[in-house]
Structure formats: structure tokens, C-alpha cells
Amino acid sequence: MIGIFIFAFGLAMMFANLNPWLIVLGMLIFSIGEMASSPKIQEYLGGIAPSDRKALYMGTSFLPIALGHLGAGLISGKPFEVMADKLFLLKRAVTEKGFDIPDISGAFTQTDYYTRAQELFGMDSHQLTRYLWDTYHPSKIWVLFAAIAITASILLFVYDRFILRGREVNGKGSRQ
């Protein structure tokens, strides 16, 4: 649970800013959290499983991972595009400013689109990126991902402290 919380903090730190040193520090914190949580999950499952069902518990422990991979497509597809994709945000800014730039096609590439937008906004590429960052706050998507990890950590804590231990007290479950 602590490992998941640590990597959620690192994830939020990586993507809540544009400072390269803070991004690297966030990656380090994320990696430490990942290393702390991955082996502990298997140990935790081995600890709560009855001795005659350890293999079943360990085998089925990968079902949530499979479901997570399926759900990741839903969370990371359209929400990421709408909240954080640079081209999507640039098109939105162009529309809001009332500028007219041709659609991207075989004759008018994405690079042409960015170049024309820079001309119309009167900014270089770094200034335009900063403008999009300050106007639309694309880091919110990473806050969403970190919130999912923090929620998972809290729910594991609730399960361990209240649900699992409550079953033990009532005699319905046992830790062996």
C-alpha cells in the first residue's frame, strides 16, 4: 500500500510541471514506489491465502492486472486526447482565437499546422507550448492517474484493516 502511494506521488510529481529536474526526481520516486510495491503484492497475497489455496490466489492475482490493461485503454485514450494532447489543445486554441488554419492532410502536414499556428499567435514553439500549458493545464490528466493509484492504495488499506480482519474476528476467514 505504501509503495503504491509512493509511486502515485512520483507520478503526480513527474507530470505536474515542466521542470526537467523535477521530472527526473519524480521518475526516481515512481521507480522506488514500484520496486517497493511489486514484490509486496505477491507476499501479501501469500499471507492472506489459506495454505491449501495459495496457488489459486497467486494465479488469480493477475486478473486485476488484466482488467487494468483493458480499462487503461478507456482511461488513456479519449480523456488523454481531450485533456492533454498538444495538437488537440492547439486546434482548440486556434478555434477560440478565430484563426483559420487548414485541416491536416497529405498536402498540409502537422508540422505545417504548428508552423502556421506559431505565425498566427506570434510565438515560437516554446512560447506556444507554454501558452497551451498555462491555458489548458494538461497536467490534470496525470493528477487523474495519480488519483487512481492513491484510491487503489486506500482501498487496499480498507480491505486489509476492516474487511479482511473483520472476517477473521467473526470466524469466517483465517490467515494461515
Buried (B, 14 or more C-beta within 10 A) or exposed (E): BEBBBBBBBBBBBBBBBEEEEBBEBBBEBBEBBBEBBEEBBEEBBBEBBEEEEBEEBEEEBEEEEEEEEEEEEEBBEEBBEBBBBBBBBBBBBBEEEEEEBEEBEEEEEEEBBBEBBBEBBEBEEEEBBEBBBEEBBBBEBBBBBBEBBBEBBEEBBEEBEEEEEEEEEEEEBEEE
